[in-house]
Amino acid sequence: MKLHNKLTKPTIVILATEGLTTNLLYNTLLKHFDVKGVIIEAKIAKKIILKNRVKRVGLLKVFGQVLFMMFVMRLLQKVSSGKISKLLISKGLSFKIYPENLTIKVDSINSENSKQKLQAINPDFVFVNGTRIISKKTLDCVSAKFINIHVGITPKYRGVHGGYWALYNNEPHLFGTTLHYVDSGIDTGQIIAQDITKVAKTDNFATYPIIQFGLGLELLEKSIDSIKTNSCVSIQPLSTESELYYHPTIWQYVMKRISKGVK
């Protein structure tokens, strides 16, 4: 691993999927690093995602998750778009898209093409956002450390929608974000920084991850010097329990919204 002082701009690559949070991440990193490429992974076919998920959690649960995403999630995203924009502006975050000349599109971040692109750039660090699980072969194809903002407190809330599940489980004290190194597990890497925040009664499933990602960018800014100099000290998690979460089913969401007001 290359060593850097606080004044130099190490080179980085972003491994991500297209979307708002990738734009936010790019603009934050641009202030501190020399961005050499943004490798964008194609979306996985929904049929493949659903087939794999049925194997893990069962057909009935996946059916409920699909109903939630089709009806509840789409509606919340639509009605919350204005609130999300105001939130980003209030935080001074730029969501300008990364330039086309830096964009490299691949079918999978674990493909040979993706690994070859990484090796050709040979960055000092790789920042990850929203991709599939990264294989050990991909992690080992360059000497760079891989870093991720996870919208949840690990290892308690691994997987997706960690903030929502913390509220669902009546643990608002664990509504937060984790900045961590990436390993071949699911959100199991060494923790660089971790913190919690609060939500307003007007927030909901669509705004929770934006609030958490904004907190993650703050953690990243605070950790820049230690990341650059490879002097990060692993911290103890806020909870040592470990569980992997997926999307809620429509009946889980409706019941908890009615009984506890978790939106």
C-alpha positions, 0 to 999 in steps of 0.5 A: 500500500502506498503512503501519502501525506496530508497535502497530496491528492491520492488517486482513486477509482469509484466503483458504483451504480448510477444514481443520486448517491454516486453523484454526491460521493463523486463531488465530495471525493473530488475535493480531496482525491484525484479521481481517475475513473468512475466504473459504473456497473450495469443493473442486475436483471430483476429476474435474477435478483428475485430468483436469488432472493427467493432461494434465501428468504422464500417466495411469500416474503419476496412477493411481499417485498415486490408489492412494497417496492411497486406501490409504497416505495414508488409513492414515497419517492415521488412525494418526497422528491422536494424534501430530498432536494431541500435536504441536499441543498441545506447540507451544501451537497452537490449532486452534479453528475460525474464527467463522461470522460471518466465514466467506464461502464461494465456489466459487473464489477467482478468481471475481467473487464472491470478488474483490467480497468482497475489494474490499468489505473492502479489507484491508491483507493477504491470507493464503492457505492451501491454495487453487488458484493465484491468478490475476493478476486476483485478486491485482490486485483489491486493493492488499493483499499476499498472503502464504502459508506453503509447506511446502517450501523454495522454489524447490527444492520447489515444489508439494506435500509439499516435506518428503517430497520433500526426504527422498526425494531424500536432502536432509534439510537442505532439510526446511523451510518458506517464508514468502513473498509470493504472485505468479501463479506456483506458489510463486515469490513473494518469500521473507520467511523460510525455515528448516529443521527435523528429523523423528523416526523416528516421523514420516511423510507425515502428520506431515511437513506439520504439523511444517512448518506449525508451523515456518511459524507460528513464521516468521510470528510472527518476521516480524510487525513487518516484515510490518505495516510493509512492511519485509520484505527478500527473502532468498536461498533455501537452494537456487536450484534449482527444481522442481514436485512432486506426490503420490508414486505408490504404487510411489515411496512403497513403494520409498523406504520399503523402501530408505531408510526414508522414511515 
